[in-house]
Amino acid sequence: MAEEVDTVTITILGRDYQISCPPAEEEGLRKSAKYLDKQMEGVKSRGSTLAFEKVAIMAALNICHELLQKSQQASDSESTSLDRVRTLQEKIEVALQASRQIEI
């Protein structure tokens, strides 16, 4: 059975685009389109003579850069968290060992 798909109209830099999208993903699509539009408006405002395609490429590069930074931050945070968990595990082991020695 085929998944239901709607046609959603999004606007990027004043241009309308018809996008096929499952109803459950429409809100995410609209948020993504709004974010992309905002990023492209920012690029365009800094270089108003850029062609539409160049604005799109610059916005895409900026978004990719943000994504990679967030990914690296998440990876660093995960690594830090794992280090903290290992430290806590070691402290618990030491405390348990000390507790066992007292019982003997």
C-alpha positions in Angstrom: 0.0 0.0 0.0 1.4 3.4 -1.0 2.0 6.1 1.6 -0.3 9.1 1.3 1.4 12.1 -0.1 0.2 15.7 -0.3 1.5 18.6 -2.4 2.8 21.4 -0.2 3.7 24.9 -1.5 6.7 26.5 0.1 8.2 29.9 -0.7 12.0 30.5 -1.0 13.2 34.0 -1.8 9.8 34.9 -3.2 9.6 31.8 -5.5 6.9 29.2 -4.9 7.8 25.5 -5.1 5.4 22.5 -5.1 6.8 19.7 -3.0 5.4 16.2 -2.5 5.4 15.4 1.1 3.7 12.9 3.5 1.2 14.7 5.8 3.2 13.6 8.9 6.3 15.4 7.6 4.6 18.7 6.4 5.4 20.7 9.5 9.1 19.7 9.3 9.2 20.6 5.6 7.7 24.0 6.3 10.1 24.7 9.1 13.0 23.6 6.9 11.8 25.8 4.1 11.4 28.8 6.5 15.0 28.2 7.8 16.4 27.9 4.3 14.5 31.1 3.2 16.0 33.0 6.2 19.5 31.7 5.4 19.2 32.7 1.7 17.8 36.1 2.6 20.8 36.6 4.8 23.2 35.6 2.0 21.4 37.8 -0.5 21.4 40.8 1.8 25.3 40.6 2.1 25.7 40.3 -1.7 22.6 41.4 -3.5 24.1 41.1 -6.9 24.6 37.3 -6.5 22.5 35.1 -8.8 19.9 32.9 -7.3 21.9 29.7 -7.7 24.9 31.3 -6.0 22.8 32.5 -3.1 21.4 28.9 -2.8 24.9 27.4 -2.8 26.2 29.9 -0.3 23.2 29.2 2.0 23.7 25.5 1.6 27.4 25.8 2.5 26.5 27.8 5.6 23.9 25.3 6.7 26.4 22.4 6.1 29.0 24.2 8.2 26.5 24.7 11.0 25.5 21.0 10.8 29.1 19.9 11.0 29.8 22.2 14.0 26.8 20.9 15.8 27.8 17.3 15.0 31.3 17.9 16.4 29.9 19.6 19.5 27.6 16.6 20.1 30.5 14.2 19.6 32.7 16.2 22.0 29.8 16.3 24.5 29.3 12.5 24.2 33.0 11.9 24.7 33.1 14.2 27.8 30.0 12.4 29.2 31.6 9.0 28.6 34.7 10.1 30.4 32.6 11.3 33.4 30.8 8.0 33.5 34.0 6.1 33.5 35.4 8.3 36.3 32.2 7.7 38.3 32.4 3.9 37.7 36.0 3.9 39.0 35.0 5.8 42.1 32.1 3.4 42.7 34.5 0.4 42.3 37.0 1.9 44.7 34.2 2.6 47.2 32.8 -1.0 46.9 36.3 -2.4 47.3 36.8 -0.4 50.5 33.4 -1.5 51.8 34.2 -5.1 51.2 37.5 -4.8 53.0 35.8 -3.3 56.0 33.3 -6.2 56.1 36.2 -8.8 56.2 
